[in-house]
Amino acid sequence: MEFTVMTFNLRYNEKKDGNNAWPHRVDQAADLIRRYRPSAIGTQEGLLPMLDDLQERLPGYTWVGAGRGGGNEDEHNAIFYDTSLLRVQEWGQYWLSETPERPNSVSWDSSLPRICTWARLQSIAEPKLEWMLYNTHLDHIGQEARVNGASLIRNRMGRYAGAASAASALGSPLPAVLTGDFNAWPSNPAIVRLRSELFDAYRMHDGDVGLTAHSFHGGSGGQPIDYIFASEGVHVLEAQVIRDNVGGRYPSDHYPVLARMRIEPRGRE
């Protein structure tokens, strides 16, 4: 069964952005999502009022997640999903630190608390089809934090898959997708590690990928820092960086990335 997954850094509501501050571009962000209608979206930098703004403008979607400060405090890595296609069976969140279950925890050289939000998604049309979506935002300064954060996520993905497999009569791991702003170019060791164990959706991109963070200036020259990765059981069919300018305005200072993929129920390849 085919799904589309988007990763989208929304850019937090910063008054210093002037005409590019969130209140001036929320309609463009919602319009872009409605136009491409992804099955699920891993968002970054969303503050609760921003997520409420999107929810109001996106009938048919809802979201799960929490703030990196605990509860609804600070930025979220919220996961939006199309309720006509998917339901959330369970979801959770952990911190990218040496104490992952402690809210607001910071380790290594991270400049800020960083999190990974995950959801176990079930297809409404084919209830035996379940898959995991992990969504993160690695540190923008600390290289040690990027490497260790990526490793923590990858290790936890494997652990959850193992637990799911052991508990399931179907006996094979859940397919998984990882989205996020990794604040790292493809040559960064954090990305190299992930690409060595997961499928980088950019392998199915037509031509050069180019940059994905553009500071509201647009353009394509450069390298990406936003990615979509897939585990075994997920067949990425195509990927694109969405560089749409909506009504003369960019929806964010990052371009969304969209991947179309086929996911089969466990036990059927």
Phi and psi in degrees as a GROMACS rama.xvg file:
@    title "Ramachandran Plot"
@    xaxis  label "Phi"
@    yaxis  label "Psi"
@TYPE xy
-94.4415  141.872  GLU-2
-136.349  159.869  PHE-3
-119.017  137.618  THR-4
-124.615  134.717  VAL-5
-118.416  143.47  MET-6
-113.349  135.479  THR-7
-149.289  105.881  PHE-8
-80.2112  115.354  ASN-9
-80.0901  -14.9403  LEU-10
63.4211  115.572  ARG-11
-59.1614  161.15  TYR-12
-75.3  100.793  ASN-13
-115.591  114.089  GLU-14
-59.482  -29.9334  LYS-15
-65.6876  -13.3772  LYS-16
-74.4428  -7.40776  ASP-17
59.6676  -121.403  GLY-18
-68.1752  -11.6631  ASN-19
-98.7416  5.18093  ASN-20
-64.769  157.105  ALA-21
-49.5329  -45.8696  TRP-22
-58.518  -23.7937  PRO-23
-88.0193  -11.0912  HIS-24
-130.927  3.95791  ARG-25
-60.3772  -37.0922  VAL-26
-66.7807  -35.6384  ASP-27
-66.8439  -40.3628  GLN-28
-63.2447  -44.6594  ALA-29
-66.9864  -38.9144  ALA-30
-62.7571  -41.6266  ASP-31
-61.3345  -44.1077  LEU-32
-64.6419  -42.7187  ILE-33
-62.7745  -36.1279  ARG-34
-67.2583  -42.8738  ARG-35
-92.5547  -18.5361  TYR-36
45.1562  58.8387  ARG-37
-65.7231  149.178  PRO-38
-66.6955  -37.7942  SER-39
-148.201  150.224  ALA-40
-133.971  125.143  ILE-41
-93.0015  112.799  GLY-42
-103.832  155.693  THR-43
-131.577  153.534  GLN-44
70.2358  14.3056  GLU-45
-79.9059  120.28  GLY-46
-83.6406  155.524  LEU-47
-52.1384  -47.0032  LEU-48
-60.8108  -32.9097  PRO-49
-66.8719  -42.5668  MET-50
-66.2626  -37.0397  LEU-51
-64.2582  -39.2914  ASP-52
-59.0086  -45.868  ASP-53
-65.4429  -42.8555  LEU-54
-57.1289  -41.4928  GLN-55
-62.24  -31.4863  GLU-56
-96.5591  -2.7305  ARG-57
-123.351  70.7284  LEU-58
-59.4208  138.947  PRO-59
95.3735  -7.37375  GLY-60
-115.15  153.094  TYR-61
-143.938  177.05  THR-62
-144.511  160.619  TRP-63
-129.926  154.786  VAL-64
147.199  172.254  GLY-65
-145.961  166.548  ALA-66
-77.1551  156.172  GLY-67
-72.4265  -13.8104  ARG-68
-89.7197  2.88738  GLY-69
95.657  147.306  GLY-70
59.381  -129.049  GLY-71
-108.282  23.0919  ASN-72
-80.7273  133.388  GLU-73
73.4025  -165.751  ASP-74
-69.5092  147.124  GLU-75
-110.59  153.905  HIS-76
-107.502  62.0167  ASN-77
-67.0888  143.849  ALA-78
-107.596  112.908  ILE-79
-90.5823  148.762  PHE-80
-149.616  151.086  TYR-81
-78.5384  112.892  ASP-82
-72.7272  -10.203  THR-83
-82.3267  -15.7204  SER-84
-111.631  -32.8101  LEU-85
-135.98  152.389  LEU-86
-129.264  149.727  ARG-87
-90.5074  120.665  VAL-88
-82.3489  -36.902  GLN-89
-164.289  160.649  GLU-90
-151.838  162.462  TRP-91
-162.218  -176.279  GLY-92
-155.364  145.338  GLN-93
-142.359  161.406  TYR-94
-95.8755  142.937  TRP-95
-83.576  81.2825  LEU-96
-154.986  -179.67  SER-97
-76.9194  -8.2937  GLU-98
-128.907  73.5842  THR-99
-60.3985  -24.7418  PRO-100
-89.0152  -3.34269  GLU-101
-93.6587  113.611  ARG-102
-55.881  142.204  PRO-103
68.9468  14.3959  ASN-104
-79.3167  147.601  SER-105
-131.99  137.947  VAL-106
-139.846  173.81  SER-107
57.3142  -135.053  TRP-108
-107.796  26.1668  ASP-109
-65.883  137.471  SER-110
-82.2371  -19.8645  SER-111
-147.691  161.446  LEU-112
-62.4521  137.177  PRO-113
-127.396  149.032  ARG-114
-135.061  164.265  ILE-115
-130.083  123.419  CYS-116
-103.474  137.883  THR-117
-132.692  155.682  TRP-118
-144.594  140.31  ALA-119
-96.7649  114.569  ARG-120
-104.507  139.871  LEU-121
-120.025  134.132  GLN-122
-70.8723  131.785  SER-123
-72.64  -38.4563  ILE-124
-72.1218  -30.715  ALA-125
-135.961  81.9243  GLU-126
-56.8786  -22.7831  PRO-127
-73.0292  -11.6945  LYS-128
-90.2775  112.464  LEU-129
-127.672  147.367  GLU-130
-151.464  161.246  TRP-131
-103.005  140.419  MET-132
-122.195  122.871  LEU-133
-110.897  138.955  TYR-134
-138.553  128.699  ASN-135
-141.801  174.829  THR-136
-149.575  101.992  HIS-137
-76.3557  163.277  LEU-138
-64.7779  146.028  ASP-139
-90.9974  -6.23746  HIS-140
-120.864  -49.6862  ILE-141
-80.7025  112.314  GLY-142
-68.8673  -40.7042  GLN-143
-59.8246  -39.8346  GLU-144
-65.8936  -37.9196  ALA-145
-63.5107  -47.346  ARG-146
-65.1623  -47.685  VAL-147
-69.8473  -34.7485  ASN-148
-64.8881  -44.44  GLY-149
-62.3741  -40.5414  ALA-150
-65.8944  -40.8907  SER-151
-61.0022  -44.8603  LEU-152
-62.0394  -48.4023  ILE-153
-61.6238  -41.9485  ARG-154
-65.5367  -38.4263  ASN-155
-71.9131  -32.2513  ARG-156
-59.5884  -45.444  MET-157
-65.9374  -38.4311  GLY-158
-66.1608  -43.4529  ARG-159
-64.982  -41.5876  TYR-160
-60.7014  -39.1867  ALA-161
-65.2387  -42.3458  GLY-162
-65.3478  -41.541  ALA-163
-63.66  -39.2585  ALA-164
-65.8783  -44.2013  SER-165
-65.2904  -32.3475  ALA-166
-86.1424  -7.92121  ALA-167
-105.322  137.928  SER-168
-68.5204  -19.3216  ALA-169
-75.4878  -23.1224  LEU-170
74.1831  10.5477  GLY-171
-131.527  152.843  SER-172
-64.0282  154.994  PRO-173
-71.0159  136.341  LEU-174
-60.2631  150.717  PRO-175
-140.005  146.615  ALA-176
-125.741  137.669  VAL-177
-120.008  123.811  LEU-178
-118.6  159.504  THR-179
160.731  169.516  GLY-180
-96.0987  110.678  ASP-181
-97.3699  -2.35555  PHE-182
47.7818  41.0485  ASN-183
-153.229  137.233  ALA-184
-75.989  167.036  TRP-185
-57.8764  -26.8145  PRO-186
-81.7481  -8.45112  SER-187
-66.1536  137.611  ASN-188
-54.1376  -30.9977  PRO-189
-63.2817  -41.8045  ALA-190
-75.53  -38.5846  ILE-191
-57.8096  -42.4274  VAL-192
-61.4864  -47.0194  ARG-193
-65.1896  -41.2718  LEU-194
-67.9433  -22.7887  ARG-195
-76.5469  -18.4946  SER-196
-121.267  -17.3615  GLU-197
-126.009  162.656  LEU-198
-88.0967  121.402  PHE-199
-80.8359  119.169  ASP-200
-59.2007  -24.0274  ALA-201
-64.0454  -15.5201  TYR-202
-62.4825  -21.0273  ARG-203
-103.587  12.821  MET-204
-81.9938  138.799  HIS-205
-84.2906  108.453  ASP-206
85.1932  -169.551  GLY-207
-62.9133  141.016  ASP-208
-75.1126  -46.4638  VAL-209
75.6129  -172.301  GLY-210
-76.7612  158.676  LEU-211
-121.586  -17.4969  THR-212
-107.961  120.274  ALA-213
-127.763  3.96697  HIS-214
54.4252  34.4721  SER-215
68.96  12.2385  PHE-216
-97.0611  -14.1704  HIS-217
77.1594  -160.158  GLY-218
89.2966  172.451  GLY-219
-135.008  -9.50241  SER-220
-70.5128  121.993  GLY-221
139.607  -158.419  GLY-222
-127.28  153.989  GLN-223
-79.2331  154.972  PRO-224
-126.585  -5.00728  ILE-225
-105.831  135.542  ASP-226
-141.058  160.745  TYR-227
-130.526  124.253  ILE-228
-116.935  154.019  PHE-229
-135.623  145.596  ALA-230
-91.5179  -179.284  SER-231
-58.2384  145.421  GLU-232
93.3289  -8.75986  GLY-233
-115.287  121.037  VAL-234
-106.551  104.275  HIS-235
-76.2479  126.274  VAL-236
-97.4498  -36.3278  LEU-237
-163.487  159.744  GLU-238
-143.352  147.676  ALA-239
-148.069  147.326  GLN-240
-93.8799  124.658  VAL-241
-92.6127  108.766  ILE-242
-104.845  27.3841  ARG-243
-62.5606  136.047  ASP-244
-105.131  116.026  ASN-245
-101.178  111.192  VAL-246
61.0757  35.7111  GLY-247
81.0898  9.98992  GLY-248
-138.649  142.149  ARG-249
-82.6935  136.594  TYR-250
-65.2728  -21.3739  PRO-251
-159.653  176.526  SER-252
-86.9535  0.400334  ASP-253
-118.851  146.083  HIS-254
-80.997  138.421  TYR-255
-68.2065  152.576  PRO-256
-119.285  135.788  VAL-257
-126.318  134.697  LEU-258
-127.888  135.338  ALA-259
-99.8742  133.235  ARG-260
-144.769  156.192  MET-261
-112.151  130.066  ARG-262
-125.092  130.45  ILE-263
-106.379  149.376  GLU-264
-57.3212  148.023  PRO-265
-56.1313  142.052  ARG-266
86.4934  0.57618  GLY-267
-136.675  105.449  ARG-268
